[in-house]
Amino acid sequence: MKPYILINFDGAPARRGLGGDFTFVDFPPHGPLPDQDVRTAARIAVTGQAGLSREQMDLLPALGLIHVWGAGYDKIDLAAAREKRIVVSYDAGTNATSVADHAFALLFALMRNIPKLSALTKQGNWRKNVQPPMIPTGKRLGLVGMGRIGERIARRAEAFDMTIAYHTRGPRADLPWRHFQSARDLAENVDLLVVAVPGGASTHHMIDGDVLKALGPDGFLVNVGRGSVVDTQALVAALEAGAIAGAGLDVYEDEPRVPAAFGNLDNVVLTPHIAGWAPEVHEAAVALFRRNIDRFLRGEPVITPVPD
């Protein structure tokens, strides 16, 4: 019998890539609770944005490996996993290039006003009452977070002659860019603020009303990190009042529900948490998942454990 892999999201690339060697069994919220014999035997689970709770782990006595399909592991109860000696791995780095590219796609769409211009052009409006859009080149870019994704965004920004700065818990000696001790101080000194940090208690609502006020009426916000990092109510208020120029969002606080207020705003560009999606990313993620599974089954450390 092929080993079970419990899965609580669509996960089509994983199923296609590993289905020949493993039996995938759906798990809540993507499917019903598996039979007792499956829950008792399953040693591996893979999860996406839904995560895995302590209560779910309690139902899986043999579980030894949880793999997160993606870079965000804030929905995993890591304390429970540690108590139960469950290894948690994730797709570290596999989607960094795609997310960095998507961050720039959102920036360009915002600053060049591409969604609105496209709609007007389709309606037959040829530059009537159209304001010249801005260009990103030469602007001051601030990054909240400087991991794999943040660094790739910064390297791309260099090609556009941007001045780069960043906020993390502490400066990195290997980076040439200016470090700010707080997100507010960073926002006050940039034109473009890009969020690229994980979710969790330490980053919850890090981008609040004060940070948005510091960014100012000519500033743009892009979030490709986690929805919980940005205070949604404060963001809606800032956008409605013109306290910031616009926002590009790929992540939201209560996914998959997107605040209805965004639908009434022209200064917002939205995508459905898809920044990390690309065929190349899926291939790399399947390969990494397989390597982590193989090492786990051999009793060896996984390649990409979540940080302590």
Stockholm file with secondary structure:
# STOCKHOLM 1.0

chainA/1-308         MKPYILINFDGAPARRGLGGDFTFVDFPPHGPLPDQDVRTAARIAVTGQAGLSREQMDLLPALGLIHVWGAGYDKIDLAAAREKRIVVSYDAGTNATSVADHAFALLFALMRNIPKLSALTKQGNWRKNVQPPMIPTGKRLGLVGMGRIGERIARRAEAFDMTIAYHTRGPRADLPWRHFQSARDLAENVDLLVVAVPGGASTHHMIDGDVLKALGPDGFLVNVGRGSVVDTQALVAALEAGAIAGAGLDVYEDEPRVPAAFGNLDNVVLTPHIAGWAPEVHEAAVALFRRNIDRFLRGEPVITPVPD
#=GR chainA/1-308 SS CCCEEEECSCCHHHHHHHTTTSEEEECTTSSCCCCHHHHHHCCEEEESTTCBCHHHHHTCTTCCEEEESSSCCTTBCHHHHHHTTCEEEECTTTTHHHHHHHHHHHHHHHHTTHHHHHHHHHTTCCSTTCCCCCCCTTCEEEEECCSHHHHHHHHHHHHTTCEEEEECSSCCTTCCSEEESSHHHHHHTCSEEEECCCCSGGGTTCBCHHHHHHHCTTCEEEECSCGGGBCHHHHHHHHHHTSSSEEEESCCTTTTCCCGGGGGCTTEEECCSCTTCCHHHHHHHHHHHHHHHHHHHTTCCCSSBCCC
#=GC SS_cons         CCCEEEECSCCHHHHHHHTTTSEEEECTTSSCCCCHHHHHHCCEEEESTTCBCHHHHHTCTTCCEEEESSSCCTTBCHHHHHHTTCEEEECTTTTHHHHHHHHHHHHHHHHTTHHHHHHHHHTTCCSTTCCCCCCCTTCEEEEECCSHHHHHHHHHHHHTTCEEEEECSSCCTTCCSEEESSHHHHHHTCSEEEECCCCSGGGTTCBCHHHHHHHCTTCEEEECSCGGGBCHHHHHHHHHHTSSSEEEESCCTTTTCCCGGGGGCTTEEECCSCTTCCHHHHHHHHHHHHHHHHHHHTTCCCSSBCCC
//
